[in-house]
Structure formats: C-alpha cells, structure tokens
Amino acid sequence: MERIETHDATPGVVVEALTRGPGAICIRGLFSESQIAEARRVVMAHSEDRAQTVTHFQGQAAEEQRLHLQRRVWNLLAKGGVFSEMSEQPVIVGAMRRFLGDDFIMGSIAANRILPGGPGQEPHIDYPYWDYHMPDTFPLGINTSFALNAQVTIPLDPFTAETGATAFVPHTQHELRYPAEGDRFFERCQRMTAEPGDAIVFFGATWHCAMPNRSTQDRSAVLIQYLPKFVKPMEDLRAMVGEDFVRRASPTMRQLLGLNFPYPQNLDEIAVATNAEGRKNAMR
C-alpha cells in the first residue's frame, strides 16, 4: 500500500490511488498524539463492559463463539469532540469532495476493537455494496465507474501483521464483485499496516477484511464511512447525536449529517407554493 506524508496528500493524489491505483492509500501522521490518546480513552471506556454489539462479516466468529473478542462502539459523534475533529479533518474532507461530490455525507463513524485472540472477518466490500453477493437486488449495470463509498480507518493501536492489520487485494475496485471462495483472497492480499495517527483511506469496493489478532495487545481503530449525498446512511447519525449537537454543529458537520440535502420530506405539508428545484429560482 502506498504511504504518503500529510503535505503530499492532495485530493488528486488520494483520489488517483482510490480510482486508478490500488484502491487504498495511507496518509502518515494525520492526527496528533493527543487526538489519538483521547479517542482511544473513549473507545476503551465504552467497550470494556459491552462485548455484544452489532457487528458485520463475523459469521465464523459467531459459530466459534468468539464474538466477545471483537467489540464495536457506535455513535461516536455523541461520545467525544475528538470524533468530530476526525470526521471534519481538512485533508480528508478535501479528498472526499473530489471523490464523492461537494455535498458528500457521513454514513457512519464507529470504532472497532479487536482483543488478543480476536477473530478476523469474511472478505467483503463495504456498504452500500456489502450485500452484492446478491447482485439481483441491485440495479442493472451498476458498476464502480463512479464511487458510492469511501472508508477512512484511523488506527488507535499499531496495525501490524501480528495485530491483524486489514488485508486487501489491490485493484479489485475496478470491477464490482463480491469476493468468492475461488478468488484466493488470502493468497493475493496485502496488509494495510499503519501507526496510530495515520489515516488509511480506501474505496469500499476494494476487497478487504480485518485479520485475526494474534498478538498480546488490543488492535482498535476509528472507522469512518463517507457516501454521496443521495445514498441512505448506515447509521441514523442525525437522530443519534441529539438536538444540542445539531445546534452547535459547524457547516461541515451539518453537511456530514445530511442536513444540506432536504429529502425525503413530506411535500404534501408544504403550504407555500415554491419552485424547489431547477437551475432557476431553486430553493437550494
């Protein structure tokens, strides 16, 4: 996986890696030691006594009764200001505007904590592609010539081969397909190794999965999902954060919560006749 310094992480460089490149890129040292320490403190506090939360792609771990070694913390925006800082980071926002459009939104921000001995995942692609193992449920001709997802992984602990750094198969984002058993994922994959404070940015259509933690230390990370404005978010962030958070939100955060995109709405209840869309006299 390509690694670049923060000052080299222009939108063009990041998007090139996600589209024509391998599908992933690591931006070194994007977040400060204090931000990482605060994020890790919150994640540890909220996951210490909550082994059972909603998770994904862990079917084998469920069969083996090892789900308690993999812990998710959802609704991070409501759990600490550092997570707003992470999601609004200017380098990331600039790349997402180029990749997903100026009005892109955030679909989820959560943490994943893998304890020592914790399981890996099934190789997969991310929301909204994540059930493409049922391609008949998607529109005819859907493809990855334009993106419907971008992921940002921010390690809070070292991502190494031993701790279970995410595995991915480079260039698999070029053709939309769910990885199959015959694709030899584990023979072909590389690792998204990184240090705390780095940011791993990747196109969620790239085949990937978390790997087992074979070390004696935790492997935790903040996971941010970004989407185009018209894709239904995975987490109901607007409802989860509460009214006080929304009132205090920056313009960028309001965009990330989807507040700049007015739909769906009950058009029957709008009493004043207006021209809501179109180039001329549009409300937006």
N, C-alpha and C positions, 0 to 999 in steps of 0.2 A: 504494500500500500504506500502510495506517495505521501510524504510528510513535508510540510512547508511551515515557514515561520509566519507569525501573525502579520507582519508588514508586507508579506508577499501574497496574502490571502485576499486578492481582489475578487469581486463577483465573477469576472470572466474566468479566472483560474479555477475557482471552485466549481463552477458550472461545467467547464470543459471536462473536469475529472468525473463528474456525475453523468454526463451525457456520452461523449465520445471516448472518455477514458475508462478506467477500470470499474467505475461506479461508486468509489469511495475515496476520501482524502482525509488526512489528519492535519489539523492546524495546531501547532505546538504552543503550549503556554497561553492559551486564550483567556483563561480565568486565573485569578490570583490565588495565592495560598490561603488567604483569609476567606475568600468565597468558597473554596473547596472545603475548608475546615468547618465553616458554618453549615454548608449543605450536608456534609457527612454527619454532623452532630444531629441535625433534624431527622435525617433518614434513619439513623440508628435508633433514636428515641421513639420513632413511630413504627419501627419494625421489630423491636426487641420482643414484644409480647403478642405480636399479631402474625402468627405463622400462616394462617389460612386467609388469603385474599384472592380475588380474581386474578388469573394469570392466563398465559396463552402458550400454545405449542409445547405443552408439557405432558402429553398423553402417556409416554412411557414412565415418567416420574410418578404420575398418579397411580399407574399399575404397580409400581415398585414401592408405593407409599413413602416417597421421598419429597413430596411437595413442601413439607415443612422446612426444607433446606433452601428453598427459593422463595423470597418474600418481596412483594410489591408494595409500594407506598404510592397511593393515588392522590389526586387533588393537591399537588404540591404548591400551587399558587396561594392557597389559603393557609399554608403551613410555614411560610417564611418569605421575607422580601428578597432574599438571595435568588429565589427561583424566578421572580420577575426579572431580576437583573440578567440572569442566564438566558431567558427566553427572548429578551429585548437586546441582546448583545449586538452592537452595530455591525460587526463583520458578518455575523450570521444573518441578520436582517437584510443587509445589502445583497448577500448571495441568494437569499430566498426571494427577494423581489425580482431578481433576474430569472430565477428558475421557475417560480410558481406564479408570478404576476404581482403587481404592486399591491393588490388587495388581499394577498395570501392571509391565511388564518392559522391558528394553532389547534390541532385536533386532540392533543394530549400532552401532558407533562407529568411524568411519574418517575419513580426510582425503582430499580431492580437490584436486590441484594442477594447474592449467591454465597451461602455459607460454605465452609470447608466440607468437601464431600458432596456438595450440591450438584444437581443434575444439569445436563445440557438440554438443548431444545431440538425439536424436529427442524430440519432445514426448511425454510419458508420464505415468503415475501410478505411485505407489510401492508397494512390497511391503506387504501381500500381494496388492495389486490389480494388480501390474505386468505380469501376462500376461493382463489382461482383454480383450486383443484376441482371446482365445479364450474367449468367455463361456460356452460349453458345458462348460468344465471347472470351473465354479463352481456352487454350489447354486442351485436355482431360487429366484428372488425376492430374491437378495442385493441390498442397497442401502446407501446411506450414512446412513440414519437413525440408526445408531449407528456409531462410528468403530472401525476396526481398525488405525489407524496415526496417528502424529503424527511430524513431522520437525522437527528443530532444526538450522539452519545457523548456524555461528559463523564469520564472516569473519576470516581472519588477514591479509588484504590488502584494500584498498578494493574494494568491489563497485560498479562503475560500468557504464554502458552500454558504455564502451570496453573495460573489462577482461572483460566477459562476464557481468555480473550475471544471476542466474537470471531467466528470463522465466516469467510465469504468466498465466493467463486467470482473472480474478476470478469467483467464484460458480459455477465449474464443478464444485465438490464437491457440489452439491446433487443431481446426477443421476449415478449411477455409470456412466461410459462412458469407453472409451479414446479419446483424440483421433484423429480421422481426417483424411485429407488435405483433405477438403472443409470442415473446420471453421474454416479461415482463422486458425489459431493465431497466426501471426506478424503478422497484421494487427490482431488483437484484444488481444495480450498487453501487460502492464505489466512493469516490472522490479523485482526485489527488491534495490534499491540499499541499501547499508549500509556502515558503517565497521567497522574491526577492533574487536572487543569487543562489538559489537551481537549480538543473537540474533534470527534470523528463525525464527519458529515458524509451521508451516503443516500443514494436513491433507493427507496424501499423495494423497488422491483428487482434489485440485485439479490441473488440467493444468499442467505446468511442464516446463522443461528448462534446462540450462546453455546459455549462448550463447557464440559464439566469442570468444576473447581477441584483440582487435585492437590491444592496447596493446603497450608495450615492457617491461612488468613482469609478474611472476607474479600469478596470482589463485588463492589457496589458501583452504581452509576446512575446519573440522571439521564432519562430518555425523553427527548422532545420530538413530537411529530408535527410537521407542518403540512398544510394542504392548500390547494387553490380555494378561492372564496366560495365556490359552488359545491364543494364536497361536504357531505354531512360529517361533522366532527365525531370522533370516537367517544370522547368524554364530554359531558354537558358542562363545560367549564363555566359558562355564563351563570348557570343556576348554582353551581357548586361553590363559587367564590363569595357569593352574597352581595347585597346592595352596597355596603360600605366600601368594599373593594372596587366595585364598578364606579362609584362616585369619585374615587381617588385615582382611577386608572389614567395613565398617560395616553396620549393619542395613539402611540404604537400599540399599547396593551389593549385599547379599545378595538383596534383593528384585529389583533390576535384573537380576541374573544368573539369576533364576528359581528360586532355592533355596527360596522360600516356597511354591511350587506343586509338590507331590510327584510329579506324573505326567509321563511314563509311568514305571511301575515294574513289577517282576516280582512280582505279587501272590501267585504260587504259592510264593515263597520266604519269605513272612512266616509265621513259625512260631507266633506267639501270636495267637489269635483276638481281634480287636478290632472295634469299630464305628468305621470310619474316616471316615464322612461322615454328615451329617444335623444337624439343629438340636441334638439332644440327645446328649451324650457324644461329640461329634466330636473326633477327634484334633487337628484344626486349630482 
